[in-house]
Amino acid sequence: MTETLGEHAPSYATIKNRVAQFKCGDFSTSDAPHPGRPKTVTTPEIIDQIHELILADYWISAKSIAEQLGISHEQVGSIIHEDLDMRKLSTKWVPKCLEHGSKTSMEPVI
């Protein structure tokens, strides 16, 4: 398997676990559901909702946004920083282009 798949070959432990499952009669090849909170997918709708909340209140916290939308704080942070390209500056969300060197208004360009 290593010769054929190279670095993409499953580990010995993975193969050992699969063989044990097959011996017990579990012939499923898909992963079972994992416990815990399901991961949310970043959708355009969620991004728009976060953007609207920030435009309505530039001082809103990521924690408050997460609570209002029912998604994780980490997901909100990721959307704000990566998708909306914004940063917190003096407790206010601003686009990155206004983060450094701008002596004009701190209001985001829309």
Number of C-alpha atoms within 10 A of each C-alpha: 9 10 7 8 9 9 10 9 13 12 10 9 9 11 12 10 11 16 14 12 14 12 10 9 9 11 11 10 9 6 6 7 7 7 6 6 8 9 9 11 9 14 10 10 9 16 16 12 14 21 18 12 17 19 16 10 12 17 16 15 18 20 14 13 19 17 12 11 12 10 19 17 16 12 16 24 19 14 19 21 15 11 14 17 13 21 19 17 15 8 11 16 23 23 19 15 13 18 16 8 7 9 8 7 8 14 13 15 9 5
